[in-house]
Amino acid sequence: MKRLFWLALLYISYQSQGQTPANKTLLWQISGPGITKPSYLYGTIHIMCPDDIVVTPALLARFDAAQKLYLELDLSDPKTMTDAAAGMMMKGGVTLQQLLPKTTYDTVAQRFQKLAGVPLAFVNSVQPMLAEAAIYPGLLGCAGEAWEQKFMQMAKAKKIPVAGLETTKDQLDVIDSIPYQVQADMLAKSLEDVDSLRTSFKQLLAVYKNKDLDSLNTLINDDPDFGKYEAIMIDKRNAKWIPEIIKQAKLEPSFFAVGAGHLGGAKGVINMLRKKGFTVKPVAY
């Protein structure tokens, strides 16, 4: 489930670690030393059905108070997409067909095409973790949309700049650190039981829509095969973001929208900001 959640985040403690049920939210206010007007932090998920992406009046009011939108990546910069396309391929001419036994590859290919709507051969040279993202619209049963797209539209309408907390290279370096064979085995494991995968994904979405960070943290910690990569995929990235979030929040009120899996827990963005002396409080919306 941890891998499933991180992939959904890729294209989120009260006191120190926990979050009380009364404060279930994905929207948080940042204030404290050097901050004249509060900034806001929002936990996204990168693919949902469009009808589930609802901007409430309270959320809109906080967004409208911002003078800049920060996402994980600057999606307003065309270079972000061109860099992503260039970095998706496995190096050295490696292909998924080489990494998996023929019978496993054939099974994966059949199930992948059913969910993604395209032959697996189209992504045979793409890093398997990135190729796996293509199956999520099929799991959703709708044309998926991202919160990031919505916030980009809102920023354009408001005519405020967009920036990224990291670069495309930063994200690709994270994926590059996971051996291709491990990625291929993960993809095959995901597609072993599509019904179970779909159930797990729907469970994750239900918890997200319930705005429950504690339960999200539980879900993303139940994949023993993926545990050794959590530090580079979540924790280290959080630590790199904190100085930029603080710097920007002191400069001007901003709206930070990052994957919800980065927010909670002892090494999450909320707790790390608090450890730096800032007040991060839940906002009902």
Buried (B, 14 or more C-beta within 10 A) or exposed (E): BBBBBBBBBBBBBBEEBEBEEEBBBBBBBBBBEEBEEBBBBBBBBBBBBEEBBEBEEEBEEBBEBBBBBBBBBBBBBEEBEEBBEEBBBBEEEBBBBBBBEEEBBEBBBEBBBEBBEEEBEEBBBBBBBBBBBBBBBBBBEBEBBBBBBBBBEBBEEEEBEBBBBBBBEBBBEBBBEBEBEBBBBBBBBBBEEBEEBBEBBEBBBEBBEEBBBBBBBEBBBEBEEBEEBBEBBBBBBBEEBBEBBBEBBBBBBBBBBBBBBBBBBEBBBBBBBBEBEBBBBBBEB
